[in-house]
Amino acid sequence: MAFITAARWFALGTLTVVAVNMIQSDGLPAAGKILAAMAPVALAQAATTVLFRFVPTVEANYYASGLSRPFLGGAGQALTTEQGYNNVVALERAGGFLFVSVNRASLVMGIMLVTYLAYAALARKRWPIWVALPLAGAIVATGSKTGLALLIVMPLFAFFLARAAGSQRPAGRIGAVLVALVVAVVGAQVFLSTADEYVQASADTLTPRLILWGAALNAIGGSPVFGLGFGNWTRELEAGTFVLGFSSRPVHNWLLQAWLDGGLGFATANVALVIVVLTIMLRAQTVNATKHERLGFALAGTAFLWAFVHGLGDNSSVIGDPQNLVFLILAGGVLLNAQILASPRAGTAPQFAIANARM
């Protein structure tokens, strides 16, 4: 597990450098070619998620058959056993052909969605929107409550961030941020007052998470500097060291999982990654650019935000799943090349430029 985690971090860092240089050399179309090549995978994932949601017999046959093995290994066929139970077997949920977990499916599709929208805004092209729309519908079809909330919140956040950054008056920037806050607060109040079933379902899934987080904090308290070691959280659960009242599972919080796996140092490194990415994202917004380009940069940063926020309640890695990497790498390459990709508006002087020396 330690090797796998290190490989993901290494891949994110080194391949982002490759993406930066690729975009510097060939411009935005270089990223577009990769996204176009990935579009059939994204569309197939979206289509199968919706199909599995409304025709569960097809879903069950797929997971039980050998067709799932190239994509899921034995995880799909293991769903027929009690030990392999996962939330895709619920009739109101679906994970598509790539996943046996609806939470991971919604996470990856969300990152795909905002990355395609970012390219659509930057390149002023329509075809990425036709990839993003089925992904949005599929996120709803997964039944993931976190995915549904982020589907609403994250694009709105990107829009208001771009509007605030594009304002030439401080009052305008403050106003845009305040509008975003008001919309979020009012929208949340209306939603919570009308969606009783959603609230009850959220309570049903929050309770086991609170138990998990409490047990994780107790374990961290016993070894705050070194943690338990990679993989030992699951081993301790299986050995009965921590009694949760349900089957063992990940901690469903990337910060707690990092602390358990690698101790205080690794947890600090995870937080540092979040701070670095947010800094790059905000600096990209200070580059003089058109309104479409500012929105594109905001959406590219939102790909990382989706993983960070989702990971506080579901996936147990700050980076998310391996299927995220190609999209996060492209988003990182776009953010680090913001100055090169931007088209300065006439009559304006650059405010800030990210260093883009060739690597």
DRENMAR-932046 format. One record per atom (N, C-alpha, C): x, y, z. Coordinates in steps of 0.05 Angstrom, whole numbers, plus 5000, padded with zeros to 4 digits. Each point is the difference from the previous one (the first is absolute). Example, Ala and Ser with C-alpha at 12.3 -4.5 7.8 and 13.67 -1.06 7.14 Angstrom:
2
526448865156498250245000501850245000499350214986501650245001498550225014
This chain:
359
501649765000498450245000501750255000502249995015501850235000501250054972500649784986501150024973498050124981497549915002497850104982499650305005499950085026499750285006502350174989502449905004502350154989499950024970499249784987499850014971498050204990497750035014498050204992501150285003501350055022501150275004502250064979501749804995502150034980498950064973497949844993498750044974498850284997498650095021498850264999502150224996502249985014502150214998501549994974501049774993501749984976498450044974497749884999498450024975498850284997499650145023499150284997502250174987502549945007502250144987500049954970499449754992499849934972497750154987497750025014497750144989500650304997501450115019500850294998501650054975502149834996501750044977498649944974498249815000498449934976498350244992498650125019498350234994501750244992502350045013501850224992500949974971500449754991501149954973497850014979497749885006497949964980497550155006499850145022497650155006497849835011497750125003497649875011499149764984500350004973499149764985501349745009502450025012501349755009498349875022499050175019498249895021497449914988499050144980497549924987500149734987502349934988500349744987499849775021501250045023499849805021497149985010498750225004497250005010498249874979500650054974498349884979500449695000502549915005500549725001498749865024499750155022498749905024497050024999498950154981497150054999498449744997500849804984498449764999499849855027502250015015500049885027498050145018500150274999498350165017497049954993499550004974497249954991499049725006501849804998499249735006499549975030501650135017499550005028497350135007499550234988497450145005497749834991500249884976497749854989499549755016502149865008499549755016499050065028500850235011499050085026496950044999499150144980497250054997498549744994501249844982498749744993499849825025502149985015500049835024498050105021499750265001498150125019497149924994499350004975497249964993499449714991502149854994499749714992501949845018499449965025501949875018500749724993498349864984500749734992502450004981500250204983502450034983502550055018499750165020502250055018500949755014498149845010500749765015501449804981499049974975501249824981502850094993500450264997502750104993502049945022499350065025501949955022500649715003498049824996500449725004501549874977500150134976501249884977503050064997501249864982502850054995500550264986497950134989500450264987501150215019499449975026500950205019502949975008501249774995502749955010502150194989500050064974502150194990499950275014497750085010499750265012500050005031499049785011499749985029501649785013501449844984501249775012497949815010500349905024497949835011498050145017500250275002498350155018497049984992499549994974497249984991498849735007501449794995499049735006499849965030501750135016500049985029497550125012498650164985497550135010497849795005500349764988498049795005500549865027502250065013500549895026499550205022499549915024499550185022502450175006502449894996502550155006500450224979498949964976500550204979497850204998498250015019497750194998501050294998498850154982500650284998497450154993500250275000497550154997498850004972501449904980498850004973497749794998499949825019497949794998497350115008499950235013497450135007498650094975497449964999498550064975500050294993500350185020500050294995502850114994501949824996502850094996501249854976502150124989501449884977502850124998501949834992502850094998501150004972498649904980501149994973501949774997501249984976501649764994502850015012500850235011502750035011500249975030497749995014500150025029498049815013500649915025498149865017499250175023500850265000499350195021498850254987497650075008498750244988501550255008501250015024501450245009502550054982501449794994502450034983499150074971497849884992499050064973499350294997498650115020499150284999502550185002502049935015502450165003501450024973500649774987501450014975498550144978497449954999498450134979499850305005500050095025499950285006502650144991502349875004502550124991500150004970499149794987499849994971498350244990497750035013498150214991501250285000501250085023501050275002502550044982501549784995502350024982499150054972497949864991499050054973498850284997498650095021498950275000502250214999502249945014502350195000501150024972500449784986501050014973498050144981497449955004498050134983500250305003500450105025500150295004502650114989502249875003502650104991500349994970499149784988500349974971497650104984497950095014497550094988498949804980499949755010499049784984497549885013498249894984497549895011500149705005501749854986499849715003500649915029501850135015500349915028497550025017498350194993497550035015498249764996500149884976498449764995501149765013502450015010501149795017499350055029500050265008499550075028497049955007498250054982497249985007499249715008500749804985499449725009501349945026502450105005501349955026498450125023498950244996498350125020497649835006498749904980497749825004500849755014502349894993501049755013500650045029501150245007500650055029497449995016497950114989497449995013499149715002500449844979499149725000501549835019502550075007501549835019498549975027498550215008498850005026501850105022502450104992501950115020499150275009499550045026499050265010502350204999502449925006502350184997500350094972499849814981500350074972497950204991497549965008497950194993500550275011500850025025500650265012502250154985502249854994502350134987499450074971498249844987499150074973498750274999498750085021498750275001502050215009501549945021501750205013502550074984501449804989502650054988499950174975498249944981499950184976499250295008498250035020499250265009502450155013501649855015502350125013501950104978500549844979501850084979499050254986497450014995498850234986500450265016499349995026500250245017503050075005501749815001502950065003501050154976499249914976500850134975498950284998497550035008498750274999501450195019500649905024501350175020502850084990501549824988502750064991500050194976497849994984499950184977499050285006499050055024499050265006502350205003499750244988502150205002499750175025497949965015499550165024499949825024501350075021499949835024497249955010498350214998497349975009498549784984500749994974498849804983500849725008502549975007501149745008498649915026499850195018498849935026497049934995498750154983497249954994499649724988501849924981499749744988500349785020501950035018500449805021497649995019498950235007497750015017497649874987499650054974497849874986500449705001502449904996500549725001499349885027500750155021499349915027497049995004498750214992497150025004498649774985500949954975498849794984500449735014502449965010500649745014498349975024499850215017498549985025497049964994498950174983497149984993499449734987501849924981499549754987500149775019501950005019500249795020497549995017499050245008497750005018497549904985499650084975497849904985500249704996502449914993500449714995499449845025501150095022499749845025497250015010498550214994497250015009498149854983500849914976498249874982500849714994502649945003500949734992500349825025497749935012500049845024501449734996499449874977501249744995503050024998501050214987502950044997501250045027498850165017501150055027500149745016497849854999500049745015502149814989500349994974502049824989502850095008500450275000502650105009500649935029498050025017500349925028500849715002498749834983500649715001502949944993501150164982502849954992502050155017499150225013501850155017500649865026498049865010500449865026502449815000500149824980502449825000502650154995499950224985502450164996501050125026498150105016500850115026501349795018499049754998501249785015502849944990500350004973502649954988502050225008499250254998501850225006500850005030498149935017500649985028502149795006499649764988501949785003502750084989500050144977502650094988501450205018498650185011501250205018501149875025498649805010501149855023502649854993500049894976502549864991502350194996499450244989502050204996501150105027498250035019500850085027501949815013499949744993501849805011502750014987500250114975502650024987499950244981500150245011499650244983502350064981502449925007502450074984500349804976499849755006500549794979497549884989497750045011497549874990500149705004498449864985499949715001501749864979500750154979501449884978498049934977501050014976498349964976498749725001497449994998498549755000499249905027501150115021499549885027497350085011498850224990497350075009498049774994500149904976498349784992500649755016502649945004500849765015499050025029500250245012499050035027497049965002498550104980497149965000499449704998501349864981499549724996500749845025502050095015500849865024498250065024498250194997498250075021501150205020502250134993501150205018498150235004498650084978498050215002497349884993498150035018497349884996498250234990499149974975498450204987497149934997499449745001497249924996499349964972501950024981499549944972502649914988499949924974502449894987502250204998502449914998502350184997499950154974501050235000500050174976502050225003500750154978501850235003498850215019501750185009499250205019498150214989499950024973498350204987500750285007502650055003501050275004503049994994500950154979502749984991502150095021499250205016501950105020500449795023497849895010500249805021501449754989499449924975501349774988503050044997500850244992502850064996501549995027498750105021501250005027500349725010498049834996500149725008502249864985500250054974501949854983502950095005500550264999502850095001500750195022498250035019500550175023499850294994501050165019499750294999501450124975502349894992501450104977498449974974498849774996498549954976497550175000498750025023497650175001500750294993502250105010500950274994500650034970501149804988500650014971497450024984497949855009497450024986498850285002500250125024498950275003501750194983502649964999501750184984499349994971499349754990499249984972497550164994498149995019497550164996500750304999501750095018500750295001501450084974501849844991501550064975498150024976498249814998498150004978498150245001499050075024498350235003501450264993502650025007501650234994500350034970500649784986500350014971497450074987497849905010497450054989499350305003500550125023499350285004501950184984502549934998501850164984499350004970499049774991499149984972497750204995498450065020497850194997500950294998502550055008501050284999501350074974500149814981501150054974497950144983500950214985498150144982499149814979497449964998498949814981497150084994498949864979497250054994498349865021497450065000498249895020499849704996500149904975499949714996502549875010502350124997502549895009500149995031499050215013500050005029498249785010497749964987498249785008501449734995501549984979501449754994502149945021501550205009502049965021498649935026497750135006498649945025499049715000499049914977499049734998502249795002502450074988502349825002500849975030500050215015500649985028497849855015497650024991497749865013500349704998501449904979500549724998501549895025501950165009501449925025498250045024498550225000498350055023497949785004499049904977498149785002501249765015502549934993501349785014500450065029500950255006500650075028497549995017497850134990497650025016498649735002499849864978498749735000501549825019502750025000501649825016499850045030498850225009499550045028497749835011498549884982497749845009499749734986501649964979499749744985502649874994501350074978502449864993502250065021501949825002502050035021502850074989500150164979502550104990499650284990501950185006499750274991500050034970501249814986500150014971497549864988498949825016497649854990500949744987498549924979500549744987502050034977501349784992501950024977498850114975497449944996498650114976499950305000500450135022500150295001502550124988502249855000502650124996500350144974499149884978500450124974498650284999497750025013498550254999501350215019500949915024501350185018502650104988501449824987502650084987499550214979498049974983499450204980499150265013498349985021499250255014502350145012501949855012502450135011501750134979500249874977501650124978498750264990497450004999498650254992500450225020499749955025500450205021502850125000502049824997502850105000500750144975498449984979500550144974498050224996498850105022497950204997500950244985502450105005501050244987500449964970500849764992500449944972497349974986498249875013497449954987498150244999500550195017498250245001500450184977497850134991500150214980499550265013502050165006499650255015498150194986498350125015498050194989501450254991499150124979501250254990499950225020502350145003500050235018500649945029500649755005500649925028502849905002501150035024502749915005499949755017501849824997500049755016500250075030498349865016500150055029501949805013500049764991501749805013500449774980502349895000500649784981501349775016499149764996501249775012502649944984502149935014502549934987499549764982500850034975499649784981502649944985502250015014502549934987499949714990501149954977500049734989501549815018498849775004501149805018501449784983
